[in-house]
Amino acid sequence: MELSNMTVIEYGAVSNGSGSIDEMAASTSTVPVYFCRHVDHVPTDSDWQEMQLAKLVDVATGETPRLQTTVQACWTDKALHMRFTCEDDYIHSPYHERDDLLFHADVMEWFIDVEGTGLQYYEFNLSPNNIVFDALIINEPDKPREYLLEWNADGLKTSVTELESSSETNQHTIQQSIQEQVSVYAYVIELPFTDLNTTPQDGIEWRINCYRIDEDPSKNRSYWAWSPTGEINFHVPERFGRLQFVR
């Protein structure tokens, strides 16, 4: 996959919002937008090469991380498809069971709010070992946030694959891999709309954010996001970006 031949959506540093539910509507003008294209089949490698790329940045500052992480999305009539492509030089992933607390180690995450109110949204985590954590989040005003781990996306399909540098990355990444022993991985997700109890139509917009937690060999943890929240906190729904479904 040649990153240099794709359109990249980047988002700079932002100021931290108050986290109020009342800010959900106003926030739509200050968060990034991703135009999610419709395809008539499960996307192939060649399809992904035509999709827009969104880069993850530091969740608090919006600065460029030490490792590159990109995310892409498209949809069919039946499912949302996503692909994280990430550089990695060290993997810490000790978990092996569904709904283990994957966010205590290396993980890719995406949160989806289909109504765009911030009152209820879905959290998904995917580990380097292809282990899934999924939960329904209830975020009502003036109440503690609830994490319903018993909720499962039963039709969710995922895979994690190490990519071949010679064919899947550009020359810059290849040189990095040689010098710094950086590998590149693809995290691929197929999420049926039936699991979310809704099917989007052309022009519909969801609120979504994508994240990564990475630990280096010295046990230092980094937190990256598509739409920065201004703090080390992923549960800031007013900072979720806009996912627009287009045909």
N, C-alpha and C positions, 0 to 999 in steps of 0.2 A: 504494500500500500504506500503510494507516494504522497506524503503529507503535503509537499510543496505544490501539488496540482489540485488541491482542494480549496474550497472557500472556507475560511476560518472565522468564526465569530468570537471575538474577545471582549472581555468586560473588565474595566479598570476598577480602581479602589473606590469604595463608597463609604459614606458616613453611616454610622450605626443607627438603625431605627429604634423606636421605643418598644416594639414588639406588640403594640396594641392591635386588636382585631379591627378596630375602626380604621386602621391604616391600609387595609387590604386593597380597597379600590384605588386609593391614591398611589399605591406603590407600583401600579402597572406601567407608569410612565418612566420609572427609574430602574427597572430590571431588564435583563437581556431577553430577547425574543428568539425562538428557534422555529423555523418553518418546517414542519414535519410532513414530508411528502408521502403521498399514497403510492403503493406499488401493488401489483396484482398477484404477487407470489412471495414466498419467503425469500428475503433478500440474500443474494449471493455476494461473493467477494467483489465482483465487478459492480454490482449495485452499490455497495458501500463506498466504492471509490467515487461515486457521483454524488454522495450525500454531503451536506454541510458538516463541518467540524466545529464543535464548541470546545474551547480550551478551559481547563480548570486552573484556578489561581488560588493564592492564599485566602482562606476563608475570612480572615480578619482584616487584612490589609489590601487585598487585590493584587499583590505582587506576584511575579512569576516564580513558580516553585523550582526546586533543583531538578526535578524529574518531570517530564511532560506527560500529561494525561489529557486525552480528548474523548468526547462522547458524541455519538451520532444517533439519530432516531428516524424511523419511518413507520408507516402503518399499512396494514392490509384491512380487508373488511372484517377480519376476525381478531386481530391482535396488534398490539404495539410492539415494535422491534427496536432494540437499543444495542449499541456496541460501544463499550469503553475500550480504548487502546492506550496502553500505559507502558512507560519505561519503568524498569525496576532493577535495582542492584542488590536487594536483600529482601527476603520474604520471611515474615513471621506470621504463622497461621496455624495455631495448635488445635483448632476446633474441627469436629467431625460429625456433629449431629445438627439436624435442622433446628433452627431457633436457638442454637447456642449464641451467646452474646458476642457476635463476631466483631463488633466495634471496639473491642479491647485489643484487637490486633489489626493487621493489614486487611483492608476491605474497600470495596466499591459500594456506594450507596446511592439510592435515588428515592425521592419522596414525591408523591403524586397527590394533588388536590383537584379532583375532577369538578367540584363545584366552585372552587376559587374563593371560598369564604374564610378559610383558615380554621374552621370549626372541626373539620374531620379530614384526615388525609391518611395515605398509606405509606409505610416505610418498608423499603426493601434493602437488604444487604447481600452482597455476594463476595465470598472469600476466594483467595487464590486456589483453594482446594475444591472449588465449585460447591461450597456449602451455602445454603440459603437461610437467611433470617427474614421473616416477614411479619408485619403487625399492622393493626388498624389503630390509629391514634385519634383519641377524642380530646379536643382542645377547646373546651367551653369556657367562656369568660368567667373570671373569679372562682375558678375551680382548678384543682390540681390536674395536670395533664394525665390522661389514662393511656396505658399501653396494653392493647388487647393482643397478647401473643398467641392466644388460641385461634385467632383468625389466620387462615392460610389461603394463599393463591394456589389452588389445587392444580390448575393447568399450567403453571409457570414452568418454562423450560430454560435451562441455562447451560453454558459451557465456558470453560477457560482454557485457552490454547496459547502456547508459546509460538510466536511468529518467526518465520525464517528471515533473518536480516537481509539476505541478498535480494529477496523478492518483495518483502512486505514493508520495508522501511526505506527512507531516503538516505542519501550518502552521509548527511550530517549525523544521523542516528547510528549508522554503521560505524563511523569513526568513534563516536562516543562509546559504543559497545566494545570496540577494540581497546580503547584507552581506559575505560572505567568498568568494564565487565557489566555493562548495562544490557539486560534482555528486554524484549518487547512482548507484551501479552495482550490478547484480545479476550474480553469478557462479553459474551453475546447473550442477549436476553430476548425471550419471546413471552409476552404477557397477554393472555387472552382477555378480551374485553368482558367476557362473561364473569371473570374473577372480580371485576370492578363494578359489575351490575350496571354498565352503561356502554353504549357504542357511539363514538363520536361521528359527526358528519362534517362535510366540508365547511370550513370557517369556524368550527368550534374551537374554543381555547381552554386548555387546562393550565393550572399552575404546577410547576415542577422545579425541583432542584436536584443537582447531581453532585456527589461528594466523593472524596477519597481520603482515607486515613492510611498513612505510611509510617513505618518504623524503620530507622536506620540501624546499622550494626551497633551503634553506641546506645541504643534504646531511646533515642530522641524521636518523638512523635510529631508528624506534620499533618495539618488539616487543610484540605483543599476543596474548593467549590466552584461550580459554574457561576452562580450568582453569590458574591460575597455577602456575608451577614454582618460584618463589622466586629465580630467576636468569635471565639471558639465555641460555637453553638450552632448546630445544624437545624434545630427546631425553631426556626424563625419564618413562619409561613408568609409574612408580608414581604420577605425577600425572595420567595420562590420566583423563578423566571416564568416566562410565558411560552407555552408549547401550543403553536397554532397548527391545526390539521388542515392540510390543503391537498386538493386533487390536481 
